[in-house]
Amino acid sequence: MAKKSKRVARKEYTVVDVKQLKAHSKAKTPVTKIAKAMKRTEGSLRQKARALGIGLGHQR
């Protein structure tokens, strides 16, 4: 029997989320801590940071 895949509930990034992400980037907060604080995955945060052109974690 095939496994049923879970539906991914995507959460849009708000203006406040983007400001928070930029602030964490400037403060050089570790990605794991940002992920817990913003309740998002590390991958999601890294993708958004890359799209915004800001560095996170080892990408500095």
PyMOL commands that set and color helices and strands:
alter all, ss='L'
color gray80, all
select helices_A, chain A and resi 15-27+31-38+42-52+57-59
alter helices_A, ss='H'
color red, helices_A
deselect
rebuild
show_as cartoon
